[in-house]
Amino acid sequence: MTLQECYAAMGGDYNDAIGRLRSERLVQKFVLKFAEDGSYSLLQSSLADSNYDEAFRAAHTIKGVCQNLSLTRLADSSSALCESLRGGTPPASGLAEQVSTDYQETISAIQTFREGISG
Amino acid sequence: MNLDKDVIPLNNQKKKKETILIVDDSDLNRAILSDMLAQDYNVLEAENGQEGVDILEELSKDHPDLSSVLSLILLDIVMPVMNGFQMLEIMRERLWIEDVPVIMISAEKDSANIERAYDLGVTDFIARPFDALIVHHRVINTILLDAKQKKLASMVADQIYEKEQRSSLMIDILSHIVEFRNGESGLHVLHVRTITEMLLDRLAQKTSRYNLTPSVISLIGTASALHDIGKISVDEKILNKPGRLTDEEFAIMKSHAKIGADMLEGLSIHQNEPLVKVAYEICRWHHERYDGRGYPDGLKGDEIPISAQMVALADVYDALTSKRVYKPPFSHEQAVQMIAEGQCGAFNPLVLECLTEISESIRDEMGSVDPTRQNRREMQTVLQEMGRHEELTASERTLQLLEHERMKYSYFAAMSKEIQFEFTTSPAMVSLSTWGAKHLGLDEIIMDPLHSSKVFSVLDADACRSLSNTLRSTSPDQPDISFDCQLNYQGDLRWTRIVARAVWSSDEPPRYTGALGKAIDIHDSRMRLDNLERLASHDTLTGLLNHAYAKKRILERITSRPGSSYAMVIFDLDHFKSANDNYGHSFGDQVLIYLADLLRQSIRGGDIAARAGGDEFVIFLEYKEEIETIIDRIFHSLCGQYKDFPISISMGVALSPALPRDYDSLFHAADQALYTAKRSGRGRYCFYDDTMSNTFCATVRHDAPDAAEHQKEERT
């Protein structure tokens, strides 16, 4: 799996990422790093604790990182969730679930990609 | 970014890496930024606003001016513990924001957030997702801009010191008065000042502890002249007493230090002038000793301002080497030795080091002190000062570039052989390109051009005003105009097109501040166009208007002056066919030309005359009264003889008041009247009336005066 195919699987915009970050090496490095980022688990635990301020910040971070890496699909769903959480209110139904689905897809694509390059 | 060759190293001339602080809660975001910038900058990272503040706090402990250790902060907004706005608030309270520029990077695109960020003093705002190259450039620009701004601020301050130079003359005069009473050489003030400045220069090289910038040194030098002003209150007898002073006299003598300071403190104005403050220090404390045994306050060590320490040393040196009523002069070497050995007071060891280190220069300088040397010294200070500012090189380069552009501009302006101009409203002034000015016989610079008779001799006053109004009525969005007019090229009146752009200020609302543009000679093409227009509108044989163009003119006339009365006249030559048949076509043409000439002569300026085709002509004229007389006159002036050919015409006339006011009705009616005239036997004119709508001839006129009368009778 190439990085480009990985982007397709993640619902991301490969060309946009390369266009902004100017380097395939950099994009690859940070896509791989994305899988290790703790923001998603922070989001999950904050939502479970009904700590919506914390959840907002976590969703905001995911959105920001996804925007930077042009992971469009996850950026969109986390952005929607983030807006819904703004001001410490519980999220509208379905938004958190959508983020989870998109996140899992993204992560699994990254894992496939990682196996491809290390194998 | 560090390994990628596709990104240009923008910062490669930096000797020392500058430091950037990245404050962002996401590791990944920090890593992306850090990765992009690490090659060119030292990067510090903080996970949230609180950590950022802690880092700033730590740095500012050792570096009160944060900018010396930190060049830029990249700041996120949404973070736990302390967000970006809260951190900015603290930076504002602590005045850190004055020292270090901040670029905010955030996915918050809401304009309220962006505005708040700018309100809190950020220099720039970059939205996420960002473009690596843009971040890189903005970082560089922000750092450079900030450094430049600080440098400029200090340069401006340094300019002020020049102003102080000017006041030094007054100070010299004042202090000379004091000296005069003291019976001193008159050079004492100059000596003290020179030595003080030399010592301070040396001290500044040795340590940065006293913050001795060139302007500070110059200020102390100037103020040093006032060190003894307090002596003005001391009795001359004591001042000039040859022998040893009594205790009482010495106490009076000692009072001069405090009295001088009091005099300065008593100044009702200028209390905040740095010069006054420094002079106060010097007056009051130039007799203090480093060991605390001096007067009047017994200050010790660096409690004594460095200005006063230096002046004290210079004062002692000059007193030793000068002849006084109570002692002969000592040599330079003796004096330096006596001071160094502590025979003449106690001084800061660092200051004494300065004295011994520059001893030779002082000796040379004192051997030849004169006011011109002093000036030279000041000049040198200024030069050194200028050398210190690398930016001057940059601005010199800017000036060179500007000069280059100017040269390029004037070269191309001269090459293009164009009249180029620039106009400013304030001052009201036109400047012309060299070639343009020469070509028009004007000066290159003309003040108040809208009231200049010289300008009006080239472009007449009305056209000038009209041009000015046209420019003024543009808008910043559509500033370009094209304006055709006749210019007088030193006697040669030529059609010229002025193309120009109005210049609007960027204020709100924008102001019209002038214009720039050029004048293009369009005379030849305009003449060609005029000629073509003439060709298109005129009958080539007779030079009269052609039918189509005459119709256009007539319609314009009717529309523009609907209240007037008009006569439409159509006539043709009787038996013209026989002229052609008997004498040939070219003779026929000559007859037509002859007739056209007659016609031109017999009508008035405003009338419209045209050849409608073949031997048929049209006249359209405006009248107020007595139309019959006019028609009769025209009719008769056209009849006559050309060579052997007798010219006889038939003419039909239609008058507008009696008819619908449109061209076709008038033309048709005149044609009907002509038809009637022909049917009635030719060689006559005929006015249209209603009965002719059936081609029935009611009023036929043959013989003019009678005919006119007849018609009058019939019409009344």
Chai-1 contact restraints between the chains, C-beta under 6 A:
chainA,res_idxA,chainB,res_idxB,connection_type,confidence,min_distance_angstrom,max_distance_angstrom,comment,restraint_id
A,R20,B,D131,contact,1.0,0.0,6.0,A-B,restraint_1
A,L21,B,A132,contact,1.0,0.0,6.0,A-B,restraint_2
A,R22,B,V7,contact,1.0,0.0,6.0,A-B,restraint_3
A,R22,B,A132,contact,1.0,0.0,6.0,A-B,restraint_4
A,S23,B,D4,contact,1.0,0.0,6.0,A-B,restraint_5
A,F30,B,I32,contact,1.0,0.0,6.0,A-B,restraint_6
A,K33,B,L28,contact,1.0,0.0,6.0,A-B,restraint_7
A,D37,B,L28,contact,1.0,0.0,6.0,A-B,restraint_8
A,R57,B,V78,contact,1.0,0.0,6.0,A-B,restraint_9
A,R57,B,P80,contact,1.0,0.0,6.0,A-B,restraint_10
A,H60,B,V78,contact,1.0,0.0,6.0,A-B,restraint_11
A,T61,B,S26,contact,1.0,0.0,6.0,A-B,restraint_12
A,K63,B,A107,contact,1.0,0.0,6.0,A-B,restraint_13
A,G64,B,A107,contact,1.0,0.0,6.0,A-B,restraint_14
A,G64,B,R128,contact,1.0,0.0,6.0,A-B,restraint_15
A,V65,B,S26,contact,1.0,0.0,6.0,A-B,restraint_16
A,V65,B,L28,contact,1.0,0.0,6.0,A-B,restraint_17
A,Q67,B,A107,contact,1.0,0.0,6.0,A-B,restraint_18
A,Q67,B,R128,contact,1.0,0.0,6.0,A-B,restraint_19
A,Q67,B,P129,contact,1.0,0.0,6.0,A-B,restraint_20
A,N68,B,P129,contact,1.0,0.0,6.0,A-B,restraint_21
